[in-house]
Amino acid sequence: MREIIAMLRAYARAELDAWSYGLTGALLLVALVINYSLDFETTYISTRFLEPIQIVYYALYYAVPFVAAIVIVARARGRGEALRDPGLWLATLVTLVGYGVYRNFHYYGPWIQEALAPEIQRYVFICAANLLRAALGFALVLGFWLAVDRRLDGRAAQPLYGLSLRSIALRPYLLMLAIISPLIAWASFQPAFLAVYPRYTPGPELAYWGLEPWVGYAIFELCYGTDFVFTELFFRGLLVLGFARWLGPGAVLPMVAFYAFVHFEKPLGEALGSIFGGWVLGVIAYRTRSIAGGVVIHLGVAYLMELAAILQRTLGAVAP
């Protein structure tokens, strides 16, 4: 744990500056107020479900924080030459469109409705929404890495944007989860939290397949977890380790701004937590050149939130 704290302190001393963090923070504050006042993303973007135009909308939506933070960081950290590199903007465009494709990818839905029994449609859909989209996202990131970053200047590049278990020490990350656990337990008593979690509740699919409830949970949670592995690969891997070529350690801040927007349909507390949590995971990834620690923390937090909500329902604290 001391090693992680030392990493965060060293990064903060070297990279935190009032201009870039203050301006980006003000942008996120305004965006939070607008989104949660008008329910902007849900009203104007999410409603374009299964429409290809949604890819464009998502790309433009996420471009606001990401591009703004890139410009702010480059100016503040004396990397103005990066803004004149076409490679930076091509990578930005591909990244934004790629994430828009990932968010829009639900085209298996009509097939599920037509081909499967009504009792299992919901369950198959929510499992596919995590597993298939994560597989697509992983393929997009892998394609970008093969085309752009597999070899740099004739030398072997880093592993796939930090997707490596090399010399990872689990203890500090498990300790972080232990520290976070009481906050998750407290959150599990809040109505806004229980309106979102758990992401799966048992339904008619159990009787249809003759499954025990724990099996239904286990299958879903495995699918659910794959999406978090992709999230770490995309945000802490591609956006931090990939964009560090242009922004150096400053790549953490644009990633945090992008990451915050991704949480704008979640409870406000979770959206605010994503800003700090995204920064911590971004710094760890940049310093260790690995996303393994972030995967452990992200999966741990996600599963603790699921477990807390499941226990609330199981113990009868809330109605199922």
C-alpha positions, 0 to 999 in steps of 0.5 A: 500500500505504501508503494501505491501511495508513494506513486500517487504522491510522486505523480501529484508533485510532478504533474498536478498544476492548478491550470490544467486540473482547475480548468478540466475540473470546471469543465466536468463540474459544468457537464455534471450539472447539465447532465444531471439537471437535463438527464442529457445522455439518457434523453438525447443519446441513449434513446438512439438505441440500435441506430448507427447515428448513435455512434456519431453522437457518442463520438461527439459527446465524448470528444467534448471532455477528451479533446478539451483535456488534451488541448489543456494538458498539452498547453499547460505542460509545454507539449504544444508540438503534440497538437500539431501532430496529425497522428494524435488527432487520427488516434483520437478520432479512431478512439472516439469512433471505436468507443461509439461503436462499442456503446452502440453494439446491441444488434444481437437484440433483435435476434434474441427476441426472434430466436429464443424463448421469452423466458430466457430473452432478458437473461441472454441479452444482459449476458450478451450485452457484457460479453459480446460488447467486451469482445468487440471492444477488445478486438478494436483495441487489439486492431489499433495496437497491431496497426499503430503501437505493436512496434515503435521505431523498430523496437518491440513495444509494450505488451498490449497496452499494459495487459500483463501480469508481470511482477504484480503484487496483489496485496496493496490492491486487496488492501485498497478494496478492504478500505473501500468496502465500508463505503460500498456497504454504506452505499448499498442502503441508498435508494439510488444505489439499489435502483441500479444494483444488482445488475441481475436479479433471478427470473424465469430463466432459472426454471426454464433451464433448471438452474439454482439461483447461484448458478444464474448469478455466477454466469452473469457475473462472469460475463459482467466482469469481462466488460470491466477488463475491457474498460481497463484495457481501453481507459488505463491501457489505450488512453493512458499508455497509448496516448503517453506517446504525445502527452507523457504522464499528462495522458492521465487527465484526458482519460479521467475526463472521458471516463467521467462522462462514461459514468453520467448515467450512473448515480451521481455519487458513482460519477463523482467517484469515477473521477478520483478512482479513474485518476488513481488507476490511471496513475498506477497504470502509467507508473507500473506500465501495467493495467493488472492492478486496475483490473483487480481493483475494478473487478473487486469494486464491481463485485463488492457492489453486486454482492452488497446489493444482492445481500440487501435483496436476499436479507429482505432489506429492499423489495426484489 
